């Protein structure tokens, strides 16, 4: 993961919507997922696009010709950082994960993203306060590499990000 030097993500970038600050690791650039329109009936029920405000970290080499500000969900290996809604049922899942301390944070490392493909993703929850958590999830495998070279190592990248993670005033 060589490339751009590590740099703090500050209030002038996408992370400002989340009210977070953290160091972007070497070899990654910051992007956003493509925002597909939500059908009107789903909007009426309060649904919004998944990861609407998420910060997406991607290695330029795997991004290819895809737009950085409109990364199609699931088409390239990424690291997704998002703040959870305090009403999220995911907050109750923390009892099921391994708890560890990274930096000043209590962190829950779950076996994989909750869902049918949990073994394909790294999944971490970081408690910011009693009712606030940050979700970090990432692909475990590169899509286009041989099995002996397909591990992304994104769990180590996530843990380095968590050590620098702090709340910041949202814009």
N, C-alpha and C positions, 0 to 999 in steps of 0.2 A: 504494500500500500504506500507507494511513493507518490510524490506530486506536490501539491500545494502545502505550505507550512500550516501547522495548527494555528488557529486563530479563534478568539472568542466570538461567539455569536451574540450580538448586542441588540438593543432596542430598535435598530434600524432595519432589521431583517425579519424573515418569516417567524422566527421564534418569539417575536414581540407579541404576537397574537396569543401565544400560550402563557406569557408571563414567565419565561424561563431564560436562563443564560447558561451556556456550557461551551466547552472547547470542541470545535470541529476537528476531528482527527486528520492527520496527514493522509493524503490520497483520496479524500472525499470532498464532494461539493454538495451544496445545499440546494434542494429543489422542492417541488410540491407535486402532489398527485393531480392528475387531470380531474377536474370537477365535472362529472357527468350530471346532467339535470335530473332532479328528483321529480317523479310524476306528481301532478297536482294533488291527487288524492292522498299520496304519502306525505306531501307537504302539509296538507290540512291536518294530518295526525301528528305533526311535529317532527317528522323525519327529516334529516339533513344528510348530505353525502358523507359516507364514511371518511374519517380522517380529513375532514374539511379544513381544519386549521393545523394539521400535522406538519412537522418538519420532516423532510425526507432526505436522508443522506445516501449518496450513490457514488460509486467509483466511476470516473469519466470513461474508463475503458470498457465497462459493461453497459454504459448508457447508449453508446453508439450514436445514431442519428436522432434519437428520441429527444424531445424538447425538455429542458431542465424544469421549466415552469408548467409542465403538463405531462408528467410521467404516468403512463398507463399502469394502473394497479395490477401487480402480479406479472408484469412482462420482463422485469429485470430484478436481480437481487438488490434489495434496499435495506436500510435501517430506518424504521419509522419511530418518531418520538411524538407523543401526544399526551395532553393532560386529560384525565378522565373526569367525566361529569360526577359530582359527588353522589348522585343517585344511582350510579352504575352498579349493577349486581356483581361486577368484577371485583369490587372492593371486598366483598365477602369471601372471595376465593383465596385471599392471602393466607389463610390458615392451612391451605393445602400445599403451599410451596415451601421450599427451603428458604430460611431467613439468613441473611448475612449482612455485614456492615461494609459499605464501600464509601470511603471518605467519611462524611458525617451522616450518611443516609442509611436507614434501615431499608433493605432491599429484599424483595421476594423473587426468587428465581423459580419459575414454574417449568414443568417438563416441556412445554411447547405451547403455542398459541391455542387457546381453548377452541376446539373445533375439530373437524374430521381430519385435518392435516397437521396436527400438533407436532408430529415428529419432524416436520419440515421447517420449523421456525424456532428461534430463540425467543423467550418471552420473560420480561422483567417488569416488576411493578416497584416503584420507588415512592415511599411515603414522604410527602412534603409537610403535611400536618395531619391532624386527626381525620379530616374529611377530604383531603386532597392527595391525589396520587398521579404520578406520571407513568405512562405505559411506554415501554420500549420493546419493539419486536423487530426481528430481522430474519432473513432467509438463512438457513443452515447451509445451503448448497448453491453453487453456481449452476446455471442451467445448461451451459454448453461445454462442460469440461468432463474429462474421463473421471470415473469414480474415484481413482486414487488421487485426484487433484481437485475434487469438487467442493471440499469443505471451505467455507468462507472465512471462518475464524471470527465472525462478527460478534460472538459472545465476548471475546476479549476486547473488541472495540467498544461494545456497549458498556462493559465494566469500566473502561477508561473514561467514557463520557460521563457515567454516573458520578465518578469521583470529582468531576468539575461542575456538576449540576447545581444550580441554585435558582431560587425563585427571584423574579425580577418584576417590577411593576409592569403590567400589561399596558399596551397602548390603547 
